[in-house]
Amino acid sequence: MPVSAREQKLAIDGGTPVRTSPLPWELPGAHWIGDEERELVDRVLRSQSPFRFYGIDPQYMVETLEQEWCETYGHKHALAVSSGTAALSIALSALEVGPGDEVLVAGYMWVSCMSAIVRAGAIPRLVDIDDTFCMDVKDLRSKINSRSRAILLVHMSGAPGHVADIAELAREHGLGLIEDCAQAAGASQNGTPVGRFGDIATFSFQMNKNMTSGDGGMIVCKDEDLFRRIVAMHDLGYARNDAGRFDPEDETCQFWGIGARMSDLTGAMALAQSRKLGGITGAMRSAKWRIREALSAYPEIRLRNVIDPEGDSGPFLIMTFEDADMCSRFMAAVKAEGIHGPEGSLSCLPMRDWGLHWYFNIPSLTEKRSNTRDGFPWSHPDNAFASQINYHRGLLPVCDDLHDRSGLLSIASILSDADVDDIIRAFHKVAAAYFNR
């Protein structure tokens, strides 16, 4: 119930805050690092064999990680890589995306999505979002054209949007579908784990993700031939034989690889973390939905549409307000009540401060920057059509609006019941003051 003392002075106005100690860091997997990670990493060190394919006494941590990932989430093939960003580049190359192609991607994503498309030589075609904060199906349909090659569907902020409908649309138009699950490892929708809707899916194990090995990632897919391409491209462009040595004579795998292998040291940590992923996401989901239930008492706060609450991996709670001013005032007041992490944390903020997650905040995109002197890929003759594409703010009305009016609360994976109670008390206190309850 809302606080009974409606006149209670807000901390932002000089009152007493709900709490004075910071909440835990919003780094889900990091809080769960323990003896299990240490044991597996030490095993690799003792074996003097940190390379995944061969060594003095290989421990096959990466191979075990891949096998267990497939068994847990029902994927046919899985390949661990050095990062989620590398995974995106490999996925696009595996689908033969290049100059003359457009890749459809939502305007709320992460900068790595854009960089992977541009470095492939293709052109990003931006698609609006809806109240799921993921890609809008209607706008996607309207943006598909003769140059469309693939859809990069990002499961933003821990939960998928209309993924089944988008997968059907991709099949209807013969487009490759890449699921970017970087922020949604362990999530599902109606019983199907993320990564099983499209042709290829990518995951990230970077520090901010649901599970972490510091850096690292995973690529999954169903098709055998596609997976062979993925394996070769993540390496140096060639297949390997049973001894782990290159086989350059295999004509089906003669590409230009990027050397994005995962080491067995990283694999050891990722393996231990992967075994905890259900516990990590379960803890975040439980805490988040307790807070959401409390906020449902306020029609002035519109909560993000999560299609399947049971499949939500739980790291973020997103809320939308009447206007940008109310959003700024409300989030600042909640933060002043002590609902924030340690110094440097980004746990409670208006989503206007969410930086490179928004298309118009990426200067290398809006200004069409290049890594090369000739301006590639914007200068490529097959991409001449891109001269008419503008990536500045104003392109996606719903995305722009939600950027202005939405706030975000990161859900740490080790919130105590008392922490959750404090968060709820703070929201009630601020809502009582701002909504005249």
Secondary structure, 3 states (H helix, E strand, C coil): CCCCCCCCCCHHHCCCCCCCCCCCCCCCHHHHCCHHHHHHHHHHHHHCCCCCCCCCCCCCHHHHHHHHHHHHHCCCEEEEECCHHHHHHHHHHHCCCCCCCEEEEECECCHHHHHHHHHCCCEEEEECECCCCCECHHHHHHHCCCCEEEEEEECHHHCCCCHHHHHHHHHHHCCEEEEECCCCCCCEECCEECCCCCCEEEEECECCCCCCCECCEEEEECCHHHHHHHHHHHCCCEEECCCCCEECCCCCCECCCCCCECCHHHHHHHHHHHCCHHHHHHHHHHHHHHHHHHHCCCCCCEECCCCCHHHCCCCEEEEECCCHHHHHHHHHHHHHCCCCCCCCCCCEEEHHHCHHHEHHHCHHHHCCCCCCCCCCCCCCHHHHHHHHCCCCCCCCHHHHHHHHHEEEEECCCCCCHHHHHHHHHHHHHHHHHHCCC
